[in-house]
Amino acid sequence: MTQLAAQQAKQQVLLHELNHRINNEFAAVISVVSLTAARADNDDVKAALSSVTALLHHHAEVHRALQMPEHDSLIDAAAYLRKLCVAISRSQLEPRKVNLVLAPQPLRLEAERCWRLGLIVYELIINAAWHAFPRGEGEVRLDLLRIGPFVECRVSDNGSSPPKIRPGNGLKIVDELARSLEGRFEQKLGPRGSRSIVSFSLEDAEVQARHARIRAL
């Protein structure tokens, strides 16, 4: 094993340990809140704590969906993003009355690249929801398109964003993740809606999977 491979393996072990710890902490907090709700005598308090428990479950689902995959294989990116976005919607958007429309095309990506795309989608959806709809109520749309040997992921909204927004840590992360996919990130903001686009090329195995699917049709 090369020094670089050993370093990457060590980083993966640390990341898996961190994820394991966070999952345990989510479980512990959910257990405490659920037990407190069960013991509450006041119906309003019981209902409020039950709502908190449900919200914690949704946040835990998002965290689990964004965990680094343990094995690298080709997976259904559309199905992965749908599962992730349902969890994002329940935890972050529904409480603010922001509707999330999903329109991903069938596409198979390597698991780690799909995971990186999931991190990008999470950041872009949350960024759109908060900047375009500071008071809530609106619509965010996710499109995943296959254009020849390229993939284009779009997150758009029908809100109103300032023409100039100082890039925060979230967008810097998106830019770095896009680069890690050997792709690019661009964003267009406007008073009648905004659009964020990440585009990157398919790997050889992903192209072959696409050709195999076409032949099977």
C-alpha positions in Angstrom: 0.0 0.0 0.0 1.4 3.4 -1.0 1.7 6.2 1.5 -1.1 8.1 -0.1 -3.4 5.0 -0.1 -2.6 4.4 3.6 -3.4 8.0 4.5 -6.7 7.9 2.6 -7.6 4.6 4.4 -6.8 6.2 7.8 -9.0 9.2 6.9 -11.9 6.9 5.9 -11.6 5.1 9.2 -11.7 8.4 11.2 -14.7 9.5 9.1 -16.6 6.3 9.7 -15.8 6.6 13.4 -17.2 10.2 13.4 -20.3 9.1 11.6 -20.8 6.2 14.0 -20.5 8.6 17.0 -23.0 11.1 15.5 -25.5 8.3 14.8 -25.2 7.1 18.4 -25.7 10.7 19.7 -28.8 11.1 17.5 -30.2 7.9 18.9 -29.4 8.9 22.5 -31.1 12.3 22.1 -34.2 10.8 20.4 -34.5 8.3 23.2 -34.4 11.0 25.9 -36.9 13.2 24.1 -39.2 10.2 23.4 -39.1 9.1 27.0 -39.8 12.6 28.3 -42.8 12.8 25.9 -44.1 9.5 27.2 -43.9 10.7 30.8 -45.4 14.1 30.2 -48.9 14.7 31.7 -49.7 17.8 29.6 -51.0 17.0 26.2 -49.5 20.1 24.6 -46.1 19.3 26.0 -46.4 15.7 24.8 -47.4 16.8 21.3 -44.5 19.3 21.1 -42.0 16.8 22.2 -43.3 14.2 19.8 -42.8 16.8 17.0 -39.2 17.3 18.1 -38.7 13.6 18.1 -40.0 13.3 14.5 -37.8 16.2 13.4 -34.7 14.6 15.0 -35.5 11.4 13.1 -35.6 13.3 9.8 -32.2 15.0 10.5 -30.8 11.6 11.4 -32.0 10.3 8.0 -30.2 13.1 6.2 -27.0 12.4 8.1 -27.2 8.7 7.3 -27.9 9.4 3.6 -24.8 11.7 3.5 -22.4 9.1 5.0 -19.4 8.1 2.9 -20.1 4.7 1.2 -18.1 1.8 2.5 -17.8 0.0 -0.9 -17.3 1.6 -4.3 -19.8 0.2 -6.8 -22.2 1.6 -9.4 -25.5 2.8 -7.8 -28.7 4.4 -9.0 -28.0 8.1 -8.6 -31.6 9.1 -9.1 -32.9 6.8 -6.4 -30.1 7.9 -4.0 -30.9 11.6 -4.6 -34.7 11.0 -4.2 -34.1 9.3 -0.8 -31.8 12.1 0.3 -34.1 14.9 -0.9 -37.2 13.4 0.9 -35.2 13.5 4.1 -34.0 17.1 3.4 -37.6 18.1 2.7 -38.9 16.6 5.9 -36.2 18.1 8.1 -35.6 21.5 6.6 -38.2 22.5 4.0 -41.6 21.3 5.1 -41.5 23.3 8.4 -40.9 26.4 6.3 -43.5 25.5 3.7 -41.0 25.2 0.9 -41.9 22.6 -1.7 -39.2 20.4 -3.3 -39.8 19.1 -6.9 -37.6 16.2 -7.9 -36.9 15.4 -11.6 -33.7 13.2 -11.7 -33.1 11.0 -14.8 -32.0 7.4 -14.4 -28.3 7.4 -14.0 -25.7 5.1 -12.6 -22.6 6.6 -10.9 -19.8 5.2 -8.8 -20.9 5.2 -5.1 -18.3 7.7 -3.9 -19.0 10.1 -6.8 -22.7 9.8 -6.1 -22.0 10.6 -2.4 -20.1 13.7 -3.4 -23.0 14.7 -5.6 -25.3 14.2 -2.7 -23.2 16.6 -0.6 -23.5 19.2 -3.4 -27.2 18.8 -3.7 -27.7 19.1 0.1 -25.8 22.4 0.2 -27.5 23.8 -2.9 -31.0 23.0 -1.7 -30.5 24.4 1.7 -28.8 27.5 0.3 -31.7 28.1 -2.2 -34.3 27.6 0.5 -32.8 30.1 2.9 -31.7 32.8 0.4 -34.6 32.7 -2.0 -37.3 32.3 0.7 -36.2 34.0 3.9 -39.8 34.0 5.2 -40.5 30.5 3.9 -43.1 29.4 1.2 -41.7 28.7 -2.3 -40.5 26.0 -4.6 -37.1 24.4 -5.2 -36.5 22.0 -8.1 -33.8 19.4 -8.6 -32.9 18.2 -12.1 -30.3 15.5 -12.9 -29.6 15.3 -16.6 -27.4 13.1 -18.7 -26.1 15.0 -21.7 -24.0 12.6 -23.8 -20.9 11.7 -21.7 -21.7 14.5 -19.2 -23.9 14.9 -16.2 -25.6 18.1 -15.3 -27.2 18.7 -11.9 -29.4 21.7 -11.5 -31.0 23.2 -8.4 -33.4 26.1 -9.2 -36.0 28.1 -7.2 -38.8 30.6 -7.9 -37.8 33.0 -5.2 -35.9 36.3 -5.2 -32.3 36.5 -4.3 -30.0 39.6 -4.1 -28.0 40.0 -7.3 -24.8 39.7 -5.3 -24.4 37.3 -2.4 -21.1 36.9 -0.7 -20.1 33.2 -1.0 -20.3 31.5 2.3 -18.7 28.2 3.4 -21.5 26.2 1.8 -20.9 27.5 -1.7 -17.1 27.1 -1.2 -17.7 23.5 -0.3 -19.9 23.0 -3.4 -17.1 24.5 -5.6 -14.5 22.2 -4.1 -16.7 19.2 -4.4 -17.4 20.0 -8.1 -13.6 20.2 -8.6 -13.2 16.8 -7.0 -15.5 15.4 -9.6 -13.4 17.2 -12.2 -16.4 19.4 -13.0 -17.5 22.9 -12.6 -20.0 24.9 -10.6 -21.9 28.0 -11.8 -24.7 30.0 -10.2 -27.1 32.6 -11.6 -29.1 34.7 -9.2 -32.1 36.9 -10.0 -35.2 38.6 -8.7 -37.4 36.0 -10.4 -35.6 32.8 -9.5 -32.1 31.4 -9.3 -30.3 28.4 -10.7 -27.2 26.5 -9.6 -25.5 24.1 -12.0 -22.9 21.5 -11.4 -21.6 19.6 -14.5 -19.0 16.9 -14.8 -18.1 14.0 -17.1 -18.9 10.4 -16.7 -16.2 7.9 -15.8 -15.5 5.0 -18.2 -17.4 2.5 -16.0 -20.4 4.8 -15.8 -20.4 5.2 -19.6 -20.3 1.5 -20.0 -23.2 1.1 -17.6 -25.2 3.6 -19.7 -24.4 1.7 -22.9 -25.4 -1.6 -21.3 -28.7 -0.1 -20.2 -29.4 1.2 -23.7 -28.7 -2.2 -25.2 -31.1 -3.8 -22.8 -34.0 -1.6 -23.8 
